[in-house]
Amino acid sequence: MSIPRIDTAKSDAAAIRAALDAETGLRPRDLAIRLGVSEADLLAARVGRGVTRIAAAPDLLMAEVCGLGEVMALTRNDSAVHERTGVYEDWHPGDHAAMVLGPEIDLRIFPAHWVHGFALRNDGGKGPPRSLQVFDAAGQAVHKVYPREGTDLDAWDAAVARLATGDVSDTLTLEPAPPPETACSRPDRAAELREAWASMTDTHQFLRLVSRLKMNRLGAYRIAGEPLAVALAPSALNAALIACAAEGIGIMLFVGNRGCIQIHSGPIATLKEMGPWQNVLDPRFNLHLRLDRVAEVWLVDKPTRRGAALSIEAFDAEGALILQLFGKRASEGDRLEAFSAMAAGLARLGDGIGPNA
C-alpha cells in the first residue's frame, strides 16, 4: 500500500498511528524513512498506547538496566547493526563519557546525545514484547535494550515505573540531524601528522592528535601514507570477516553512532550473506552490515606501549565511520600474528594513498 509522507512540522501523531496500524510489514526504521519522520516520532505517537516516556540520562537508565539480568544490547548506525547478549555490569558514569565494561556487553557512552527515552510494551502484537529505546536530539536511535530468556521481567517493569517521566505528550520537538562529517585533511601538515603518529603510545591519543592538526580520522588516513594507513579495496572488509570466521581469529568489532559505541570481543563463526547484507549470526552476537554502503576501507597501524594496534576501518560514501575491526589480544605479550597475517593478505585499493588514486 502507498504510505503518505507526514508533515514533520506538524508531527501528526494520529497519521503516524494510522501508518503503524496499517500492517505494512516494514521495520520501524524503514517505516520512519518512508513517512519522512524520525524513529523516535513513531514511539512518541504511541505514548499511552503501550509506550511510556522514560528518563534517557545514562546515569539513571544504566543503574536500572544493570539489574535486569541477561538482555540484548543493540547499537547501530546507518550501515551496521551490532547486537550483543549479556549482562550490563561494571558501570562507570561520567558527564562527557561513560562506560559499561562487562565481559559481554561493552559500551562507550556519550551522555550528551542520550536525549529521548521510551519503554515499549507490546502485548500480543508483532515484534519484541518489550524494549527500552534511547534517541538523540534529532530522533536518531542511540541505543536499545531487549529482553532475553534470562531477563527478570518483574525487575524490568519496576524499572520502567521508576524511570517514567510522567510526560504523556505524543509528539516530539526535534533538532535537525547534523550533516555527515566528511573527510577533513591538511596536506600541508602531513609530515607533522606522520611524525606525531609514529610517536603515539596509546590508540586513544589519535583523535586528540588529528583534532589538534585540524583534521579528522578519515582525512588523516587519506594523507598519512604507508605503513600508517593503507587503502584497501572496499571488498576487503567482507573478506576480513570471512577470514576471521574461517580461521577462528579473535577480534574486537566496534559499531557506533554519536551517542554510543558497542564492542564485541571474541571470535565470530556463522556468516550468512543476504542481498546487500552480510550477517554474523552467532548465539550471543549478531552483526548486520550493509556491504553496498562500504565505500572506503583502511588498514591502520597505530603504535602503543604494548605493540602495534592494527585495525581495519570502513567508511561510507559520505565519510561516516561504519565499523572498526581489531585483533583481540589474548595476553600481554600477544602480538596478534593471526590477525596481522590475515590483514596483510587483503586486497589493496592500489598504489595511491587516496580512495580515487
Buried (B, 14 or more C-beta within 10 A) or exposed (E): EEBEEBEBEEBBBEBBBBBBEEEBEBEBBEBBBBBEBBBBBBBBBBBEEBBBBBBBBBBBBBBBBBBBBBBBBBBBBBBBBBBBBBBBBEBEBEEEEBBBBBEBBBBBBBBEBBBBBBBBBBEEEEEEEBBBBBBBBBBBBBBBBBBEEEBBEEBBEBBBEEBBEEEEEBBBEBEEEEEEBEBBBBEEBBEEBBEBBEEBEEBEBBEEBBEEBEBBBBBBBBBBBEEBBBBBBBEBBBBBBBBBBEEEBBBBBBBBBBBBBBBBBBBBBEBEEEEEBBBBBBEBBBBBBBBEBBBBBBBBBBBEEBEEBBBBBBBBEEBBBBBBBBBBBEEEEBBBEBBBEBBEEBEBBEEEBBBEE
